Amino acid sequence: SLEFFEVAEEELVRLYTVIGAADAIDPARLQSALRLNYHLAHGAFALRDHELVMIDTLMLEDAGPGEIEACISYLAETGDYYERSLFGTDEH
């Protein structure tokens, strides 16, 4: 999914994929997911409302179609991997 927003008059796009319900994950596993942020090449784990998601943010001005496509692909593949690892499913 995409969300457009501005910071300091710069237009940005946040891309995210849902991994699972945050309240369905054991707190120790949630903490482990947050530790993984340090090791990710791109993106990060975050809480969006009541969901654990993987996000990445791009400056809209610099984000060409190829970069957005690569980011979506990375988030989808990486998010699916962690969804299977943390929840044992691949629903999202």
Protein Blocks (a to p, Z undefined) as FASTA:
>chain_A
ZZdddeehiacddddddfbdfklpcfklmmmmmmmmmmpmggcdddehjaccddddddfk
lmcfklmmmmmmmmmmmmmmmmmmmnopafZZ
